[in-house]
Amino acid sequence: MSTSSPSPEHLAAAFVQSTVGMALVGLQGQWLEVNTALCAMLGYRREKLLNLTFQEITHPEDLPEDMALVKRVLADEIASYRLEKRYRKSDGAIVWALLHVTLSRRTDGVPHCFVVQVVDITEQKRALAERDALFSLSPDLLAVSTPDGYLTQINPAWHELLGWEDARLMERPFIGMIHPDDVARTELEMRRLAGGGTVRGFRNRHRHADGSWRWIEWSTRLAADGCMFCSGRDVTGQIEGEGLLRAQERKIRLLVEHANDAFVGMDRHGIITEWNQHAEITFGWHADEAIGQPMADLLAPPRLRQAHVDGMAAFLRSGATEARKRVEKPALRKDGSEILVEFTVGVVPVDGEPWFHAFLRDVSKQRRMSDQLHYRATHDFLTGLPNRYEFMNLLQRSLAAPGAAPALLFIDLDGFKTVNDICGHETGDTVLIEFGQRLLAVMQDKGQVARLAGDEFVALLETAEEAETLCAAILRAAAQPYPQLDGRALLGASIGLAIADQGEGVDTLLARADAAMYAAKKAGKNRYAFGRRGEWTVRPH
């Protein structure tokens, strides 16, 4: 099959009908011929364009480069050239074009004209400009790197973050900017990337111009030509914050672990999650034994377990997210014994879930000491009965009760001075102790008794119903022989009975009972007396 060259008519038709702008341009720049696509692209009618030169519609900033290339073609330095340049359209708008220019010669080799192809790349340029704007404005580090690690394009964020000028960053492979401790990891990640895929969340340190180091987190994708498209963000503050947080957590854990109080943490289900060394000492359970166990089963005595469970359930139903409470409760030890613990319990939200925590202190010894001190402050050191201070408080509360009409018995031992004089104070003390025990035996649960001072005792009854019966019983008990005396002295008692009037005060009632006691003594002792209608009623044993 034979082939032949296209006819001039075919070439002319291709020129006219091409969707790409085409033209013949004279050696001085005048348009010799233009096709429809070029006229549409530049916005000129054909007749108008043919009366212009390409220099007249070229953007002034692009003309020097274009003219320099024309001279090189005419000087046979290059055969053709490609150039991106801007044209001014007839309405003043700018159109970006990609030119391909070739010199056409006559048969004798003399230059005749330029054959020009013009492709409209305005939209591509606009898209690139928008991309470059985003590239420049991004606060993250953006870069393109060659396969061997040279940066070919970087955005302004590199200078803002690392302080280096662009030329310094691009003159050597970026691996030279990496912290020595991170180089091996970075090279390994690059080899993995070369195998295909992407890298996300990789972190390493880059040197700042001032000599410090900045942590960068990278996302990198490998292009088909082996270049790497990289995006990095500064995570120095985050990592330093995480480091400080970890250090703070370590300090807190050390403080909790070595605290002088037991520390227990538990989740919303009451399961123990934290158990420090002092908890092991206080309760006897090792951490491995305690963690994972329900706190109610491990520490709460059986009688209190349900109340603990109900309390947690009520708190969770309330929807509260924080709380702090300080209480004292009995707690179980591993050996089954109970101790009294003072604990401060709180709850804080952790990952959206309530987490309970408590510091617990064994206060059994302190409570025993406190109880002992209180007992000593409120009880007679000799007889063990409540003392005057405690009894006055009891009497005050009794009188303050609505509708109260208590009966007060004021008791004084008859002949006690003789006991001290003949037998001595030590024997006298044993007699006081003995009488105190007899008084308790008579009263049982019918009222309160106390020793006011010396050989003076009192008894307080809620009502006067059995007052006289008890007076007689006390007189009988007081008159019984005392083995300590061995018959050397005889004892008895005189009792004053006073029944409280509505609204009567402590001192008034006590004074009336005291006066009644003296009336009993005056009447011959070993008697009890009470006032009635202004007169004393005295009844003997």
FENQUI-V655852 format. One record per residue. N is the residue number from 1. PHI is phi in degrees with one decimal (* if undefined). OMEGA is omega in whole degrees, 0 to 359 (999 if undefined). D_CENTER is the distance of its C-alpha to the mean C-alpha in whole Angstrom. Layout:
N,PHI,OMEGA,D_CENTER
N,PHI,OMEGA,D_CENTER
This chain:
1,*,180,88
2,-95.9,177,88
3,-117.8,178,86
4,-138.0,180,86
5,-70.2,178,85
6,-59.1,179,83
7,-74.1,177,86
8,-56.4,180,85
9,-65.9,178,85
10,-63.7,179,82
11,-64.1,180,80
12,-64.1,180,81
13,-65.1,179,79
14,-63.2,180,76
15,-63.1,185,76
16,-70.1,188,76
17,-88.5,182,74
18,-60.8,176,71
19,-80.9,177,68
20,-97.8,178,67
21,-62.4,180,68
22,-136.1,181,71
23,-158.0,167,74
24,-109.7,186,77
25,-122.0,179,76
26,-68.5,184,79
27,-65.0,178,79
28,-96.9,175,79
29,106.3,181,76
30,-75.5,177,78
31,-76.8,180,77
32,-92.0,177,80
33,-154.4,180,78
34,-138.5,178,75
35,-97.2,184,74
36,-62.8,182,73
37,-62.1,180,69
38,-70.0,178,69
39,-60.4,179,70
40,-64.5,182,68
41,-65.5,185,65
42,-92.9,175,66
43,78.5,179,67
44,-113.9,168,71
45,-72.5,186,74
46,-55.7,183,76
47,-61.9,180,79
48,-66.8,184,77
49,-65.4,182,75
50,-68.4,178,78
51,-92.2,181,79
52,-117.0,171,76
53,-107.3,179,75
54,-67.1,179,71
55,-63.5,184,71
56,-71.6,182,71
57,-110.2,175,68
58,-82.7,177,66
59,-59.9,185,63
60,-53.7,182,64
61,-72.0,183,61
62,-98.6,186,62
63,-65.9,182,66
64,-58.4,180,66
65,-65.0,180,65
66,-63.7,182,67
67,-66.3,179,70
68,-63.8,178,69
69,-68.0,176,69
70,-58.1,180,72
71,-62.9,181,74
72,-67.7,177,73
73,-67.1,181,74
74,-64.4,179,77
75,-88.6,181,78
76,60.3,176,77
77,-76.7,177,74
78,-138.5,182,72
79,-86.7,182,73
80,-160.5,175,71
81,-153.6,175,67
82,-118.2,184,64
83,-156.1,170,62
84,-94.9,183,59
85,-149.2,181,61
86,-111.5,173,61
87,-113.5,171,63
88,-97.0,179,64
89,-75.4,182,65
90,-62.5,180,68
91,-91.8,179,65
92,92.0,180,63
93,-70.2,181,60
94,-102.5,175,59
95,-126.2,176,60
96,-86.2,181,58
97,-137.9,172,61
98,-105.0,182,61
99,-97.0,167,65
100,-127.0,188,67
101,-115.2,178,70
102,-131.0,180,73
103,-87.1,177,76
104,-100.9,181,80
105,-118.2,174,83
106,-76.1,183,86
107,-62.4,179,89
108,-88.7,177,90
109,87.8,180,86
110,-78.6,179,86
111,-56.0,183,83
112,-112.1,180,83
113,-164.6,177,80
114,-101.8,172,76
115,-97.3,189,75
116,-122.5,170,71
117,-113.0,184,69
118,-127.2,179,66
119,-111.8,179,63
120,-73.7,178,60
121,-118.6,182,57
122,-59.2,182,55
123,-65.6,177,53
124,-61.5,180,52
125,-65.6,179,51
126,-63.6,179,49
127,-64.0,178,47
128,-65.9,180,47
129,-65.2,178,46
130,-65.1,178,43
131,-63.1,181,42
132,-66.1,178,43
133,-65.1,177,41
134,-63.0,179,38
135,-58.5,183,38
136,-75.2,186,39
137,-85.0,184,36
138,-62.3,176,33
139,-74.2,177,30
140,-83.8,175,30
141,-76.2,176,33
142,-119.8,182,35
143,-157.7,170,38
144,-118.7,183,41
145,-123.4,174,42
146,-73.8,180,46
147,-58.1,180,46
148,-92.4,169,46
149,94.1,176,43
150,-89.6,178,45
151,-80.5,180,43
152,-104.3,178,45
153,-150.6,178,43
154,-137.9,179,40
155,-98.5,184,38
156,-59.5,181,38
157,-60.2,179,34
158,-61.7,180,35
159,-68.2,182,37
160,-64.4,184,34
161,-86.7,188,31
162,-105.0,173,34
163,81.7,182,36
164,-86.8,170,39
165,-73.8,184,42
166,-56.4,184,43
167,-61.3,180,46
168,-65.6,181,44
169,-72.2,187,42
170,-99.3,185,45
171,-86.8,181,47
172,-147.6,179,46
173,-58.3,185,44
174,-65.8,180,40
175,-62.1,178,39
176,-70.5,180,41
177,-96.7,185,38
178,-86.4,177,35
179,-57.8,183,34
180,-53.1,181,36
181,-71.4,183,33
182,-106.0,186,33
183,-62.9,183,36
184,-61.3,179,37
185,-63.7,181,34
186,-65.8,179,35
187,-64.2,177,38
188,-62.9,180,38
189,-66.6,178,36
190,-66.0,179,39
191,-65.9,177,41
192,-63.0,180,39
193,-64.9,180,39
194,-62.1,178,43
195,-78.4,179,43
196,112.4,178,42
197,97.3,183,39
198,-134.7,175,36
199,-119.9,177,33
200,-134.9,173,29
201,76.2,178,26
202,-78.6,183,28
203,-121.7,171,27
204,-149.8,184,29
205,-107.4,178,30
206,-115.6,181,32
207,-73.8,172,34
208,-86.6,180,34
209,-59.8,180,37
210,-87.2,178,36
211,96.3,178,35
212,-80.5,182,32
213,-123.7,178,30
214,-121.0,176,28
215,-81.1,179,26
216,-121.1,175,27
217,-106.0,190,26
218,-108.9,164,29
219,-125.4,188,31
220,-135.9,178,35
221,-126.4,180,38
222,-93.3,178,41
223,-85.4,183,44
224,-62.3,181,47
225,-86.4,179,49
226,90.9,178,46
227,-71.8,181,45
228,-112.1,173,41
229,-99.9,191,39
230,-119.4,173,36
231,-132.1,182,33
232,-132.3,176,30
233,-126.8,182,27
234,-73.5,178,25
235,-118.4,181,22
236,-58.9,180,22
237,-61.1,180,19
238,-64.4,182,17
239,-67.3,178,18
240,-64.4,177,18
241,-64.0,178,15
242,-63.2,178,14
243,-65.0,178,16
244,-63.5,180,15
245,-64.5,178,11
246,-63.3,178,13
247,-63.7,178,15
248,-64.5,178,12
249,-63.2,178,11
250,-64.2,178,15
251,-63.3,180,15
252,-62.9,180,13
253,-64.5,177,14
254,-64.3,179,18
255,-62.9,180,17
256,-66.1,184,16
257,-64.2,184,19
258,-107.5,179,21
259,-65.2,178,20
260,-78.1,177,23
261,-111.2,173,21
262,-69.4,177,21
263,-123.4,180,17
264,-131.3,174,17
265,-118.6,179,14
266,-150.8,181,15
267,-87.0,184,15
268,-64.2,180,16
269,-92.6,180,20
270,80.7,180,20
271,-86.4,182,20
272,-69.8,179,19
273,-117.8,180,17
274,-134.7,183,16
275,-157.7,185,19
276,-89.7,184,20
277,-61.4,183,23
278,-70.8,174,24
279,-65.0,176,23
280,-61.1,181,26
281,-67.3,185,28
282,-68.7,189,27
283,-107.7,176,28
284,87.6,180,30
285,-91.7,173,28
286,-73.1,182,27
287,-56.3,180,24
288,-62.5,179,26
289,-81.1,187,27
290,-85.0,184,24
291,-64.6,182,22
292,96.5,180,23
293,-96.9,174,24
294,-67.0,182,24
295,-60.3,182,23
296,-62.7,181,25
297,-72.0,186,28
298,-81.3,190,27
299,-113.6,185,27
300,-82.0,173,28
301,-58.6,184,32
302,-50.2,183,33
303,-69.6,183,34
304,-111.0,187,31
305,-65.1,183,29
306,-64.0,179,30
307,-62.8,178,28
308,-63.8,180,25
309,-62.3,180,25
310,-64.6,180,26
311,-63.7,178,23
312,-64.4,181,21
313,-62.8,179,23
314,-64.3,179,23
315,-63.4,181,19
316,-64.6,178,19
317,-66.4,183,22
318,-68.5,181,20
319,79.4,179,18
320,-65.4,180,15
321,-110.7,179,12
322,-142.5,178,11
323,-162.1,176,13
324,-150.2,184,15
325,-145.9,179,18
326,-121.1,184,21
327,-144.0,172,24
328,-118.9,181,26
329,-146.2,171,28
330,-70.5,178,30
331,-139.7,181,29
332,-90.9,170,30
333,-101.9,181,31
334,-59.5,182,32
335,-79.2,178,36
336,91.6,179,36
337,-76.3,179,36
338,-107.5,172,34
339,-129.7,176,32
340,-93.9,180,30
341,-118.7,170,27
342,-100.0,181,24
343,-137.4,174,21
344,-107.1,183,18
345,-110.3,178,16
346,-140.0,177,12
347,-141.4,178,11
348,-133.5,177,7
349,-78.2,176,7
350,-129.5,183,7
351,53.3,177,9
352,80.4,181,11
353,-117.6,179,12
354,-70.1,177,11
355,-125.2,183,10
356,-93.3,178,12
357,-142.3,184,13
358,-149.8,168,16
359,-100.5,184,17
360,-121.9,180,21
361,-130.6,177,24
362,-72.2,182,28
363,-112.2,180,30
364,-58.2,182,33
365,-64.8,179,35
366,-63.4,180,33
367,-66.5,178,34
368,-61.1,179,38
369,-65.1,179,38
370,-64.4,179,37
371,-64.0,179,39
372,-65.1,179,42
373,-63.9,179,42
374,-65.5,179,42
375,-63.1,181,45
376,-65.2,181,47
377,-75.2,186,46
378,-115.8,182,47
379,-129.8,178,50
380,-69.5,185,53
381,-65.9,184,53
382,-87.4,186,57
383,-92.6,185,57
384,79.3,177,53
385,-79.3,172,54
386,-53.3,181,52
387,-91.7,184,53
388,-58.2,182,54
389,-60.0,181,50
390,-67.6,182,49
391,-65.9,179,52
392,-62.6,176,52
393,-66.9,178,48
394,-59.9,181,50
395,-64.6,179,53
396,-62.2,180,51
397,-66.7,180,48
398,-64.7,180,52
399,-69.6,182,53
400,-78.6,181,50
401,-68.3,181,50
402,-59.1,177,52
403,70.8,184,56
404,-71.5,173,56
405,-144.2,184,59
406,-69.3,176,58
407,-109.5,182,61
408,-115.7,177,61
409,-109.5,178,63
410,-103.0,190,64
411,-116.2,176,66
412,-129.6,181,68
413,-73.4,177,69
414,-88.2,177,73
415,85.1,183,75
416,-72.0,179,71
417,-62.1,179,73
418,-63.9,178,76
419,-58.3,180,73
420,-63.8,183,72
421,-70.1,185,75
422,-87.4,188,77
423,-99.8,181,74
424,96.9,184,72
425,-68.3,179,68
426,-64.7,176,67
427,-66.1,178,69
428,-58.0,179,68
429,-63.8,180,64
430,-66.0,177,65
431,-66.5,178,67
432,-62.0,178,64
433,-61.8,180,61
434,-60.4,181,64
435,-65.2,177,65
436,-57.6,179,61
437,-66.4,178,61
438,-65.4,181,64
439,-63.9,177,62
440,-62.7,181,59
441,-64.7,179,61
442,-70.7,186,63
443,-72.6,184,60
444,49.6,181,58
445,-105.8,183,56
446,-84.0,181,58
447,178.1,181,56
448,-105.0,177,55
449,-124.3,180,56
450,-158.3,171,56
451,-105.8,181,58
452,-80.0,180,58
453,-174.9,177,60
454,50.8,180,63
455,-105.0,179,65
456,-101.4,179,63
457,-127.4,177,61
458,-136.9,172,60
459,-135.5,183,59
460,-120.4,179,57
461,-112.9,180,58
462,-65.9,178,57
463,-135.6,181,60
464,-92.7,187,64
465,-57.3,183,65
466,-107.2,187,65
467,-59.2,184,66
468,-68.6,177,69
469,-60.3,180,69
470,-69.2,176,66
471,-58.6,180,68
472,-63.0,180,71
473,-64.7,179,69
474,-65.8,179,68
475,-62.8,179,71
476,-65.4,180,72
477,-63.8,181,69
478,-66.5,185,70
479,-84.9,179,74
480,-65.3,181,73
481,-60.3,178,74
482,-111.5,184,72
483,-55.6,182,73
484,-64.1,184,71
485,-85.2,178,74
486,52.3,176,77
487,76.1,183,79
488,-79.5,180,79
489,-153.6,178,78
490,-110.5,181,77
491,-121.3,172,74
492,-152.6,181,73
493,-150.6,172,71
494,-119.6,185,71
495,-125.3,172,69
496,-107.2,182,68
497,-109.8,176,67
498,-135.7,178,65
499,-104.3,187,64
500,-65.6,171,61
501,-86.5,180,62
502,-59.1,177,60
503,82.0,183,58
504,-73.2,181,59
505,-90.4,183,57
506,-61.2,185,56
507,-65.2,181,59
508,-65.1,180,61
509,-63.6,181,61
510,-64.1,179,61
511,-66.5,179,64
512,-66.9,179,66
513,-66.2,179,65
514,-63.6,179,66
515,-64.9,178,70
516,-64.7,178,70
517,-62.3,179,70
518,-67.5,176,72
519,-65.3,178,75
520,-65.7,179,75
521,-63.5,183,75
522,-64.5,182,78
523,-83.2,176,80
524,128.3,178,80
525,67.3,182,77
526,50.6,183,75
527,-141.2,169,75
528,-125.7,184,72
529,-139.9,173,73
530,-150.2,182,71
531,-87.2,179,72
532,-148.7,179,74
533,50.6,176,75
534,82.2,180,76
535,-124.5,179,77
536,-86.3,171,76
537,-107.7,183,76
538,-118.9,179,77
539,-128.3,183,77
540,-82.1,173,78
541,-65.2,999,77
